[in-house]
Amino acid sequence: MADNINSNKPKKKIGFYWIYIILIAFFLGSIIFSGTNSAKETSMTELTKMLKEQDVAKIELVNGKTAEIYLNEQGMRKYFPNENAPKFGVSPNYTLNTTESRLYAKVDEAQEGLSNPIEITPVERHNWGAEIVSWVLPLALIVVLWIVIMRRMGGGANAGGGQIFSIGKSKAQLYDQEKDNKTTFKDVAGLEEAKEEVMEIVDFLKNPGRYTRLGGKIPKGVLLVGPPGTGKTLLAKSVAGEANVPFFSISGSDFVEMFVGVGASRVRDLFKQAKEKSPCIIFIDEIDAIGRARGKNIMSGGNDERESTLNQLLTEMDGFGTNSGVIVLAATNRADILDKALMRAGRFDRQIYVELPDLNGRREIFEVHMRGLKLGKDVDKEFLAKQTPGFSGADIANVCNEAALIAARKNKDNIEKQDFLDAIDRIVGGLEKKNSVITQSEKKVIAYHEAGHATTSWMLEHAHPLVKVTIVPRGKALGAAWYLPDERQITTKEQMYHEMIATLGGRAAEQIIFGQISTGALNDLEKVSKQAHAMVMYYGLDEKIGNVSYYDSTGQQDYSFQKPFSEKTAEKIDAEVSKLIESAYQEALKILNENKEGLTKLAEKLIDKEVIFTDDLVAIFGERPWKQEERTFTKRKEEEPEGQTLNPENTSIA
Ligand code: ADP
């Protein structure tokens, strides 16, 4: 953004520097004044001589250790005949460092027999300047050191200096609608339901009178819940843009500092600033950093600081009247761990779910992000949306950008379909490693492994059909198979089972062809084990365990110490899980044995071409008898299963 107004620029900065200046002036002044005594140092012999000749007017013994000698007129004429001499009788002419007893003895001795001997006057004198400096200096040093340390610590990315006074200030960034690029609903693709819900807030910010006139209350807080990159920030910004109000953006972790009380003070400051700019929107990203349920963490003794920050937030949200025009939007991807007090009516009483985009949503997001791109004729948004299941809005934005970079690297005039596909591959699988060292025999194993996946998934009705297989290593994977998953909302037991078989197809192929298995299947085994566990323990899909789920959507149970089932059940679960995986493996072996010829052909082709597509599979095995069901994207809300996050992964890389 062009003009982010950094809210914590301290205005007191100049005033603060005065303290430095005064300190330095004081220090220098005291040194100068303490050094004004310009009397010459003399010796005891000299003094004895002066006394004997009666040149001395008086002697003062300062603090019992320095004798200050004042000459009389006769002495002045003798010792300071020129004009530059110190003034007669005003300041001492000579000084002498000695001890009290020695001075008295010597003075008495020198004046023995004289008619009017000089008396020594003892004087107590304090050099206040020097004394003050001696204790102010260390203090000042400590203060300066403290300031330096505070600056280092408080000096985050947007700290502008003078943090000692602004450590309790909020670090929120202010986007001003007039100055910055405006984000509106046009920039947010999909998310129709969410947009509808926030529309009301826009309306309130625009005409608050319409609602308050009837005594209605407008929500103070709206919680946006959803996985990262799905456009929560974007949505909040567009609300501010539509309503044409200022927008404060801050992350939950910005409240946290190593000092006690800073978080609460930052919350107070944020709301104070917001009220000054009202009507406006405060956006708190990652609110779970402070909004986590209180008093859970018994192990670590509880985090009091976070609690007091949260308490302050709760109080502030209660504190401002409904018509003060400050609306808090907060984002999190873990609504389940938030403190219940945060969600009660009058605080974040609305929750808007921002899900990963579906096919239509993805197409629209592609449209938004392709606006500024020079596209080739063959770019088909519909097709690209189909190729990117499970992608978030941020991923799609990334694909578009990456595609533009790839096309630029190839010196093309516009971005073509292939550039987009390359970008998708790269984002899913990481960078191709064209020259990593793989021996011929390893290549063969990888080829058969991937061909195993491809064959089994082709032969099973509910496994995701294959789009592409490659044995070019990418990222950490040695080979990869791309599938076109059904975007299902509900998965049946059979579907999950078929997916497991396809996942185990790689290892099964190795077993059949080479008679031995390898470590290459780690990823597959991990995936299958997790899936089997989920089937047995969470989804209640196992006959022996029955319709029981040990899933805890609130995330409040800590199963690491105490399991919600008995030892006996634990044994049963283990047995069922391994039975499930074993039977899936046997099934995979069976399918591959039946299609050994096709498998070999496919693997050979893969070794030869390194990348194969659906067409190659059709050429070998013929068309699949099952068609993928066409999905109509109706608005669905109610029947959304709670454990959404547990749904089997959409995009698979084997
Ligand atoms: P979140 O806050 O949910 O983590 P952001 O709002 O920061 O995600 O999204 C990051 C980027 O992803 C946005 O800047 C935008 O470019 C893109 N994006 C995400 N969702 C959408 C969407 N629905 N429409 C258009 N762009 C989107």
Boltz pocket constraint, residues with backbone or C-beta under 6 A from the ligand:
constraints:
  - pocket:
      binder: B
      contacts: [[A, 187], [A, 188], [A, 189], [A, 190], [A, 191], [A, 226], [A, 227], [A, 228], [A, 229], [A, 230], [A, 231], [A, 232], [A, 233], [A, 234], [A, 235], [A, 331], [A, 365], [A, 368], [A, 392], [A, 393], [A, 394], [A, 395], [A, 397]]
      max_distance: 6.0
